[in-house]
Amino acid sequence: MNDPHRVTPTAQPRPSASPFASSSRLDSPRGGVALRVSLWSGSIVCAAINMIGNSVGGAVRDVGMVAGIVSVGSVLALIAHHYVRRRP
């Protein structure tokens, strides 16, 4: 009986579902650490600016709103990066 989940030394890596995916994804599943660190730090800093800007009010409220949008964008980019880089 053939076992489809058996790992043998001659097993080839599963091809990516996307024709545009780079081959380095199969070689390095932990790539993009600098991107993740910058997205996390940007998200935290922008969330802090958002809280301060919205609590002060006035003209600073616009800065807080822009920082909030950037923070949400950073979180969405982190989620997208997670799903792109996870193992098949």
Beta strands, then each sheet from edge to edge (+ up, - down):
end
